[in-house]
Every structure is written in C-alpha cells, then in structure tokens.
Amino acid sequence: MEKEYDLSDRAVELLIEATKSSVEAGITTRDYNGGFFAYANGKSYGDGTPRENAKNKKAIEDLESNGLIDAKTSEYYLITADGFSHADSLSESEPE
C-alpha cells in the first residue's frame, strides 16, 4: 500500500520534474538577491517574490521531512528511493 504524503503543489511539481532526469535526479536551491529559487531537471521555479519564495521553501521542507529527498549540501538534494516511488505513483495517476 502506498504511503500517504501531505505535500504542497510545488513539492509535487519539483519531485516529479526531478525524477524525469536521466542524468541526475536532484533539486538545487539558491537563496539569491532576496529570492529563494529551486531548480529541477533544467527547470527553474520561483520569481523572487515573497509568495514564490515561501512556496519553494515549503516544498523543500515538505519533501525533506517526508524522506523524499536527502540533503547532500545546504543547496543540493537527491531524490530518495521513497521519492522515486512516490513520484512514479503520482505520475501514473496524472491524466494524459
């Protein structure tokens, strides 16, 4: 049975996008010029506004606290086995 996770929409977006990469399944964050940006599979998330900064920070907190990502540095997170499994189940349930 698939474990239930309470994730924000941005957390789900980042998780699914990061697992699409065939090279490196990870999420990078940058706290730059007043903005908190997240990057996954070549896509950038955030525009530096307080609302977007909060979405990105919450997404990283959600993913890390649920064991779906593992911090390798303060700005780099790898997807865990549970993260891949959950992303796969989310992708399977998305409408085509």
N, C-alpha and C positions, 0 to 999 in steps of 0.2 A: 504494500500500500504506500502511495506517495505521501510524503510528509507535507503538511500544510505550512506555507510561509506567508507572513503578513509583510508584503513588500510594496513600496511605493511604485507608481507607474514608471518613474525614471529608473529605479533599481531594476525593474523587469527589462526595460529597454537596454540598459547597459549590459546586463547579464546575457541576454540573447545576442546582442551585437558582438560582445567579446568572444562568445563561443563560436561565432561564424569564422573566425580567423583560423587559417590552416597553419599559420606561422607561429603565432604567439597568442595564446588566449589569456589576455590580461587587460586590466584597466589602469590607466595612468591618470593621475590628477595633478593639477598645477594651481597653486594659490598665487595669482599674479595680478598686480596692479588693481587690487581691490576685488578681483573676481576669483571664483573657485570653479575651475573648468575640469571636465572629465573627458577622457578620450578612450575609445574602444574601436578596434578594427579600422582605424583610419578616420573615424567619425568624431567630431567634436560636439560636446554637449555643454550648453551654457553660453551666456552672452555678457556676463559680468554684472548683471543686475542683482540686487539683493534676493529677489524671488528665485532666480535661476541658481544663484549660489546656494540657497537653502535647499533646493531640490537635489542638487548634486551632493551636498554634504549628507543629507538624509539618505540618499541612495547608497552611498558608500557605507554609512553606519548600518543600514538595514542588511546589506549583503554580508558585511563582516560579522555582525552579531548573530546572523543565522548560519555562519560557517560556509557560505557560498563563495567567498573569496578569502584569500590569505595574504596579509600584508608582507611583502618582501622588503619594502622600504616605506618611508612615510608618504611616498608618492606613487608606489607601484604595487599592484595587487594581482595575484594569479587566481584563476578560477580553480576551485577545488573539485574533487570528484562529485560531491553533492551538488555543486554549482552546475556542472555539466549535466548531471541527471535532471535537475530541476529545469534547466533551460530546454532540454530535449522535450520534457513533458509540456512545457509552455508552448514550444514551437508546434508540437503535434496538435494542440488544442486551438491554435490560431486558425481563423477562417482563411481559405485560399483567396 
